[in-house]
Amino acid sequence: DNDDDDEDAPTVRRTITMYANGFLVDDGPYRRLDDPANADFLTSLARGQTPSELRGDGNGGNITVGLIDKRKEDYIETFRNFSGEGNTLRSGNDATVDGTATTTTTDIFDPSSLPSPEANTSDSSDITSIAVRMLDGSRKILKISCNGTLEQLAALAVQASNTTIDQPFRIIAGYPPIPLLDPIATITQAGLQGSQIQLQKL
C-alpha cells in the first residue's frame, strides 16, 4: 500500500520562461540574468539540473519543469508599483547608486575588447578541452587553462574561427542553453571543464 501511496504522490509542475535578459518562474516576478541572486538558479539550469529552490517544492512528490524559450524577446512589464526611497531605473550595463557608478555583469563579448589569446596558454597546468560550435556552424576543440577566464576563452574562439568575427556575440552553454554572464569568471568557476559551448550572434 505504501508503494501505491508513493506512486500517487502529486506532481508539481513549474514553468520557466526565458527572455533576452531575464526569466520568470511560473507567474512570479521578473528576474534578471545579471542579478547575482539568480546565479545559483542559472548555474543549475546550465548543468541540466533542477534548481534547488524548485526541488524544495516537491513535498516528496515529482517535479516537472517546463521551459518556454522567448530569448529573442525582451520582457515587457505592463505594471510596476514603485514605492519606498532609493529606487532607480537603470538601463545598459552601468547603474548609479548614491552618485557611485557600479558595473553589472554582461553576456556580450566584443572581439575588439578581448584580451590577447596568447595569455591563455601561459599557465600549462590544469589544461582542459572545450568543444565550441562556432558562428559559422563549424566545430572546434579549444584547449585552455582551468584558471583562464571566459574572456580568454572567447578570444581563443575568435582566433580559431574560420571566418572573421568582428561583431559582438554571446557564449551559451548547458541545457537548456543559457548565456554565460561573467566575462572574468574562470573556466572552473563556470563549470566548463570538458564541456560544450556555442557562440551566438546578437
Contacts in CASP RR format, 6 or more apart in sequence:
PFRMAT RR
TARGET T0000
AUTHOR 0000-0000-0000
METHOD contacts of the structure
MODEL  1
DNDDDDEDAPTVRRTITMYANGFLVDDGPYRRLDDPANADFLTSLARGQT
PSELRGDGNGGNITVGLIDKRKEDYIETFRNFSGEGNTLRSGNDATVDGT
ATTTTTDIFDPSSLPSPEANTSDSSDITSIAVRMLDGSRKILKISCNGTL
EQLAALAVQASNTTIDQPFRIIAGYPPIPLLDPIATITQAGLQGSQIQLQ
KL
9 60 0 8 1.000
9 61 0 8 1.000
9 62 0 8 1.000
10 59 0 8 1.000
10 61 0 8 1.000
10 62 0 8 1.000
11 61 0 8 1.000
11 62 0 8 1.000
11 63 0 8 1.000
11 64 0 8 1.000
12 57 0 8 1.000
12 58 0 8 1.000
12 59 0 8 1.000
12 61 0 8 1.000
12 62 0 8 1.000
12 63 0 8 1.000
12 64 0 8 1.000
13 63 0 8 1.000
13 64 0 8 1.000
13 66 0 8 1.000
14 25 0 8 1.000
14 26 0 8 1.000
14 54 0 8 1.000
14 57 0 8 1.000
14 63 0 8 1.000
14 64 0 8 1.000
14 65 0 8 1.000
14 66 0 8 1.000
15 25 0 8 1.000
15 26 0 8 1.000
15 65 0 8 1.000
15 66 0 8 1.000
15 67 0 8 1.000
15 68 0 8 1.000
16 23 0 8 1.000
16 24 0 8 1.000
16 25 0 8 1.000
16 45 0 8 1.000
16 65 0 8 1.000
16 66 0 8 1.000
16 67 0 8 1.000
16 68 0 8 1.000
17 23 0 8 1.000
17 24 0 8 1.000
17 67 0 8 1.000
17 68 0 8 1.000
17 70 0 8 1.000
18 67 0 8 1.000
18 68 0 8 1.000
18 69 0 8 1.000
18 70 0 8 1.000
18 71 0 8 1.000
18 176 0 8 1.000
18 178 0 8 1.000
19 30 0 8 1.000
19 70 0 8 1.000
19 71 0 8 1.000
19 73 0 8 1.000
19 74 0 8 1.000
19 75 0 8 1.000
20 70 0 8 1.000
20 71 0 8 1.000
20 72 0 8 1.000
20 73 0 8 1.000
20 74 0 8 1.000
20 75 0 8 1.000
21 32 0 8 1.000
21 33 0 8 1.000
21 34 0 8 1.000
21 74 0 8 1.000
21 75 0 8 1.000
22 30 0 8 1.000
22 31 0 8 1.000
22 32 0 8 1.000
22 33 0 8 1.000
22 75 0 8 1.000
23 30 0 8 1.000
23 31 0 8 1.000
23 33 0 8 1.000
23 38 0 8 1.000
24 30 0 8 1.000
24 31 0 8 1.000
24 75 0 8 1.000
25 31 0 8 1.000
25 54 0 8 1.000
30 75 0 8 1.000
30 77 0 8 1.000
31 37 0 8 1.000
31 38 0 8 1.000
31 41 0 8 1.000
32 38 0 8 1.000
33 42 0 8 1.000
33 107 0 8 1.000
33 178 0 8 1.000
33 179 0 8 1.000
33 181 0 8 1.000
34 104 0 8 1.000
34 105 0 8 1.000
34 106 0 8 1.000
34 107 0 8 1.000
34 181 0 8 1.000
36 105 0 8 1.000
39 181 0 8 1.000
40 51 0 8 1.000
40 52 0 8 1.000
41 51 0 8 1.000
41 53 0 8 1.000
42 178 0 8 1.000
42 181 0 8 1.000
43 191 0 8 1.000
44 50 0 8 1.000
44 51 0 8 1.000
44 52 0 8 1.000
45 51 0 8 1.000
45 174 0 8 1.000
45 176 0 8 1.000
45 178 0 8 1.000
46 173 0 8 1.000
46 174 0 8 1.000
46 175 0 8 1.000
46 177 0 8 1.000
46 178 0 8 1.000
46 180 0 8 1.000
47 174 0 8 1.000
47 191 0 8 1.000
48 174 0 8 1.000
48 175 0 8 1.000
48 176 0 8 1.000
50 63 0 8 1.000
50 65 0 8 1.000
54 63 0 8 1.000
54 65 0 8 1.000
55 63 0 8 1.000
57 63 0 8 1.000
67 176 0 8 1.000
69 176 0 8 1.000
88 95 0 8 1.000
88 96 0 8 1.000
88 97 0 8 1.000
90 96 0 8 1.000
93 103 0 8 1.000
93 104 0 8 1.000
93 106 0 8 1.000
94 101 0 8 1.000
94 102 0 8 1.000
94 103 0 8 1.000
94 104 0 8 1.000
95 101 0 8 1.000
95 102 0 8 1.000
95 104 0 8 1.000
96 102 0 8 1.000
105 181 0 8 1.000
105 182 0 8 1.000
105 183 0 8 1.000
106 181 0 8 1.000
106 183 0 8 1.000
107 170 0 8 1.000
107 171 0 8 1.000
107 179 0 8 1.000
107 180 0 8 1.000
107 181 0 8 1.000
108 168 0 8 1.000
108 169 0 8 1.000
108 170 0 8 1.000
108 202 0 8 1.000
109 150 0 8 1.000
109 151 0 8 1.000
109 154 0 8 1.000
109 168 0 8 1.000
109 169 0 8 1.000
109 170 0 8 1.000
109 171 0 8 1.000
109 183 0 8 1.000
110 168 0 8 1.000
111 154 0 8 1.000
111 158 0 8 1.000
111 165 0 8 1.000
111 166 0 8 1.000
111 167 0 8 1.000
111 168 0 8 1.000
111 169 0 8 1.000
112 166 0 8 1.000
114 151 0 8 1.000
114 152 0 8 1.000
114 154 0 8 1.000
114 155 0 8 1.000
114 158 0 8 1.000
115 149 0 8 1.000
115 151 0 8 1.000
115 152 0 8 1.000
115 155 0 8 1.000
116 155 0 8 1.000
117 152 0 8 1.000
117 155 0 8 1.000
117 156 0 8 1.000
117 158 0 8 1.000
117 159 0 8 1.000
119 152 0 8 1.000
120 144 0 8 1.000
120 145 0 8 1.000
120 148 0 8 1.000
120 152 0 8 1.000
120 153 0 8 1.000
120 155 0 8 1.000
120 156 0 8 1.000
121 143 0 8 1.000
121 144 0 8 1.000
121 145 0 8 1.000
122 145 0 8 1.000
123 145 0 8 1.000
123 147 0 8 1.000
123 148 0 8 1.000
124 145 0 8 1.000
125 145 0 8 1.000
125 147 0 8 1.000
126 145 0 8 1.000
126 146 0 8 1.000
126 147 0 8 1.000
127 143 0 8 1.000
127 144 0 8 1.000
127 145 0 8 1.000
127 146 0 8 1.000
128 143 0 8 1.000
128 144 0 8 1.000
128 145 0 8 1.000
128 146 0 8 1.000
128 187 0 8 1.000
128 192 0 8 1.000
128 193 0 8 1.000
128 194 0 8 1.000
129 141 0 8 1.000
129 142 0 8 1.000
129 143 0 8 1.000
129 194 0 8 1.000
130 141 0 8 1.000
130 142 0 8 1.000
130 143 0 8 1.000
130 144 0 8 1.000
130 153 0 8 1.000
130 187 0 8 1.000
130 192 0 8 1.000
130 193 0 8 1.000
130 194 0 8 1.000
130 195 0 8 1.000
130 196 0 8 1.000
130 197 0 8 1.000
131 139 0 8 1.000
131 140 0 8 1.000
131 141 0 8 1.000
131 194 0 8 1.000
131 195 0 8 1.000
131 196 0 8 1.000
131 197 0 8 1.000
132 139 0 8 1.000
132 140 0 8 1.000
132 141 0 8 1.000
132 142 0 8 1.000
132 157 0 8 1.000
132 160 0 8 1.000
132 196 0 8 1.000
132 197 0 8 1.000
132 198 0 8 1.000
132 199 0 8 1.000
133 139 0 8 1.000
133 196 0 8 1.000
133 197 0 8 1.000
133 198 0 8 1.000
133 199 0 8 1.000
134 140 0 8 1.000
134 157 0 8 1.000
134 160 0 8 1.000
134 161 0 8 1.000
134 162 0 8 1.000
134 163 0 8 1.000
134 199 0 8 1.000
135 161 0 8 1.000
135 163 0 8 1.000
135 165 0 8 1.000
135 169 0 8 1.000
135 199 0 8 1.000
135 200 0 8 1.000
135 201 0 8 1.000
136 161 0 8 1.000
136 162 0 8 1.000
136 163 0 8 1.000
138 162 0 8 1.000
140 157 0 8 1.000
140 160 0 8 1.000
140 161 0 8 1.000
142 153 0 8 1.000
142 156 0 8 1.000
142 157 0 8 1.000
142 160 0 8 1.000
144 152 0 8 1.000
144 153 0 8 1.000
144 156 0 8 1.000
144 187 0 8 1.000
145 187 0 8 1.000
146 186 0 8 1.000
146 187 0 8 1.000
146 188 0 8 1.000
146 193 0 8 1.000
147 186 0 8 1.000
147 187 0 8 1.000
147 188 0 8 1.000
148 186 0 8 1.000
148 187 0 8 1.000
149 183 0 8 1.000
149 184 0 8 1.000
149 185 0 8 1.000
149 186 0 8 1.000
149 187 0 8 1.000
150 171 0 8 1.000
150 180 0 8 1.000
150 182 0 8 1.000
150 183 0 8 1.000
150 184 0 8 1.000
150 185 0 8 1.000
150 186 0 8 1.000
150 187 0 8 1.000
150 190 0 8 1.000
151 183 0 8 1.000
151 184 0 8 1.000
153 171 0 8 1.000
153 187 0 8 1.000
153 192 0 8 1.000
153 197 0 8 1.000
154 169 0 8 1.000
154 171 0 8 1.000
154 183 0 8 1.000
157 165 0 8 1.000
157 171 0 8 1.000
157 199 0 8 1.000
158 165 0 8 1.000
165 199 0 8 1.000
167 201 0 8 1.000
167 202 0 8 1.000
168 202 0 8 1.000
169 199 0 8 1.000
169 200 0 8 1.000
169 201 0 8 1.000
169 202 0 8 1.000
170 179 0 8 1.000
170 180 0 8 1.000
170 199 0 8 1.000
170 200 0 8 1.000
170 202 0 8 1.000
171 179 0 8 1.000
171 180 0 8 1.000
171 197 0 8 1.000
171 198 0 8 1.000
171 199 0 8 1.000
171 200 0 8 1.000
172 178 0 8 1.000
172 179 0 8 1.000
172 180 0 8 1.000
172 197 0 8 1.000
172 198 0 8 1.000
172 200 0 8 1.000
173 180 0 8 1.000
173 190 0 8 1.000
173 192 0 8 1.000
173 195 0 8 1.000
173 196 0 8 1.000
173 197 0 8 1.000
173 198 0 8 1.000
174 195 0 8 1.000
174 196 0 8 1.000
177 198 0 8 1.000
179 200 0 8 1.000
180 190 0 8 1.000
180 197 0 8 1.000
182 189 0 8 1.000
182 190 0 8 1.000
187 193 0 8 1.000
END
